[in-house]
């Protein structure tokens, strides 16, 4: 084997130097790329941690709001239940008061007749006892053969009724008495 010529040695050295520069350049680029990848990975890890923290905060806020809304819903349902109960009680009271109002209306419709009866009873009390002398009395209302309780006199009173059903059918608007209690 023969030894290489000085030109071949120089070319080989130049080739090795270029190859070494290329390897050094590639190693430097590799280090820069690894540094960039590390920085990006660290950045992604930080962003991931921030997103997890933000997601956790949003989840906690959502859970708090759901709990608050659930409590508010329960309170609203309880209020609705209480209001419905109050409505039932008020409706019952209204029914009772309407019945009493109807009774008072009926009493007020009968008042003129009652006032008239009371006035006639007061007049009868003022007359005193019947005399035993057998003389006819001077009061013409008792001498004409009719008493205030006779059926013919009662039929003349439009606002008098012996039954409760008849009182609803009769109109008392045309009869007005000026008496007060």
C-alpha positions as CSV (number, residue, x, y, z in Angstrom):
1,X,0.0,0.0,0.0
2,X,1.2,3.3,-0.9
3,X,1.0,6.3,1.2
4,X,-1.4,9.1,0.2
5,X,-0.2,12.1,-1.6
6,X,0.0,15.4,0.2
7,X,-2.8,16.8,-2.0
8,X,-5.0,13.9,-1.0
9,X,-4.1,14.5,2.6
10,X,-5.0,18.2,2.2
11,X,-8.3,17.4,0.5
12,X,-9.0,14.8,3.2
13,X,-8.2,17.4,6.0
14,X,-10.3,20.0,4.3
15,X,-13.1,17.5,3.9
16,X,-12.8,16.5,7.6
17,X,-12.7,20.2,8.7
18,X,-15.9,20.9,6.6
19,X,-17.5,17.8,8.0
20,X,-16.5,18.9,11.5
21,X,-18.0,22.4,10.9
22,X,-21.1,20.8,9.6
23,X,-21.4,18.5,12.6
24,X,-20.8,21.5,15.0
25,X,-23.4,23.6,13.1
26,X,-25.9,20.7,13.3
27,X,-25.2,20.2,17.0
28,X,-25.7,23.9,17.6
29,X,-29.0,23.8,15.7
30,X,-30.0,20.7,17.6
31,X,-29.3,22.4,20.9
32,X,-31.3,25.4,19.8
33,X,-34.2,23.2,18.7
34,X,-34.1,21.2,21.9
35,X,-34.0,24.5,23.9
36,X,-37.0,25.8,21.8
37,X,-38.8,22.5,22.4
38,X,-38.1,22.6,26.1
39,X,-39.3,26.2,26.3
40,X,-42.5,25.3,24.4
41,X,-43.0,22.3,26.6
42,X,-42.6,24.4,29.8
43,X,-44.9,27.0,28.3
44,X,-47.5,24.3,27.5
45,X,-47.2,22.9,31.0
46,X,-47.7,26.4,32.5
47,X,-50.7,27.0,30.2
48,X,-52.1,23.6,31.0
49,X,-51.7,24.4,34.8
50,X,-53.4,27.8,34.2
51,X,-56.2,26.2,32.2
52,X,-56.7,23.5,34.9
53,X,-56.8,26.2,37.6
54,X,-59.3,28.3,35.5
55,X,-61.4,25.2,34.8
56,X,-61.3,24.4,38.6
57,X,-62.4,27.9,39.4
58,X,-65.2,27.8,36.8
59,X,-66.3,24.4,38.1
60,X,-66.4,25.6,41.7
61,X,-68.3,28.8,40.6
62,X,-70.8,26.6,38.7
63,X,-71.2,24.3,41.6
64,X,-71.8,27.3,44.0
65,X,-74.3,28.7,41.6
66,X,-76.1,25.4,41.2
67,X,-76.2,25.1,45.0
68,X,-77.5,28.7,45.3
69,X,-80.1,28.1,42.6
70,X,-81.2,24.8,44.2
71,X,-81.6,26.5,47.6
72,X,-83.5,29.3,45.9
73,X,-85.7,26.8,44.1
74,X,-86.4,25.0,47.4
75,X,-87.3,28.3,49.1
76,X,-89.6,29.2,46.1
77,X,-91.3,25.9,46.3
78,X,-91.8,26.3,50.0
79,X,-93.2,29.8,49.5
80,X,-95.5,28.5,46.8
81,X,-96.7,25.8,49.1
82,X,-97.3,28.3,51.9
83,X,-99.1,30.7,49.5
84,X,-101.3,27.9,48.2
85,X,-102.2,27.0,51.7
86,X,-103.0,30.6,52.5
87,X,-105.1,30.8,49.3
88,X,-107.1,27.7,50.4
89,X,-107.6,29.3,53.9
90,X,-108.6,32.6,52.4
91,X,-111.0,30.8,49.9
92,X,-112.6,29.0,52.9
93,X,-112.9,32.3,54.8
94,X,-114.4,34.0,51.7
95,X,-117.0,31.2,51.5
96,X,-117.9,31.6,55.1
97,X,-118.1,35.4,54.8
98,X,-120.2,35.1,51.6
99,X,-122.6,32.9,53.5
100,X,-122.8,35.4,56.4
101,X,-123.2,38.2,53.9
102,X,-126.1,36.4,52.3
103,X,-127.7,36.0,55.8
104,X,-127.2,39.7,56.5
105,X,-128.7,40.6,53.2
106,X,-131.7,38.5,54.0
107,X,-132.0,40.1,57.4
108,X,-131.8,43.5,55.9
109,X,-134.5,42.6,53.4
110,X,-136.7,41.5,56.2
111,X,-136.0,44.6,58.4
112,X,-138.9,46.8,57.2
113,X,-141.4,44.0,58.0
114,X,-139.7,43.5,61.4
115,X,-139.8,47.2,62.1
116,X,-143.5,47.3,61.2
117,X,-144.2,44.3,63.5
118,X,-142.3,45.9,66.4
119,X,-144.2,49.1,65.9
120,X,-147.5,47.2,66.0
121,X,-146.4,45.2,69.1
122,X,-145.5,48.5,70.8
123,X,-148.9,49.9,70.0
124,X,-150.6,46.8,71.3
125,X,-148.6,47.1,74.6
126,X,-149.6,50.7,74.9
127,X,-153.3,49.8,74.6
128,X,-153.2,47.9,77.9
129,X,-155.4,45.0,79.0
130,X,-158.9,44.3,77.5
131,X,-161.7,45.5,79.7
132,X,-164.1,43.0,81.3
133,X,-167.2,45.1,80.9
134,X,-168.1,43.5,77.6
135,X,-168.1,46.8,75.9
136,X,-166.5,47.0,72.5
137,X,-163.2,48.7,72.4
138,X,-162.8,52.0,70.6
139,X,-159.8,50.8,68.6
140,X,-161.1,50.3,65.1
141,X,-158.3,48.0,63.9
142,X,-159.6,45.3,66.3
143,X,-163.3,45.9,65.9
144,X,-163.4,45.5,62.1
145,X,-163.1,41.7,62.6
146,X,-159.5,41.4,61.3
147,X,-156.4,40.9,63.3
148,X,-152.9,41.8,62.2
149,X,-152.1,38.1,61.9
150,X,-155.0,37.1,59.7
151,X,-154.0,35.4,56.4
152,X,-155.8,38.1,54.4
153,X,-153.6,40.8,55.9
154,X,-150.4,38.7,55.5
155,X,-151.1,38.2,51.8
156,X,-151.2,41.9,51.3
157,X,-147.6,42.2,52.5
158,X,-145.3,41.4,49.5
159,X,-142.2,41.2,51.6
160,X,-143.5,38.7,54.1
161,X,-142.9,35.0,53.7
162,X,-143.3,32.0,55.9
163,X,-140.6,30.0,54.2
164,X,-136.9,30.8,53.4
165,X,-137.2,29.8,49.7
166,X,-139.9,32.4,49.1
167,X,-137.7,35.3,50.4
168,X,-135.2,34.9,47.6
169,X,-137.9,35.3,44.9
170,X,-139.5,38.5,46.1
171,X,-138.3,42.0,45.3
172,X,-138.3,44.5,48.1
173,X,-136.9,47.4,46.0
174,X,-140.4,49.0,45.7
175,X,-141.0,49.1,49.4
176,X,-139.1,51.7,51.4
177,X,-139.6,52.4,55.1
178,X,-138.1,55.3,56.9
179,X,-137.5,53.6,60.2
180,X,-134.1,53.3,61.8
181,X,-132.9,51.1,64.6
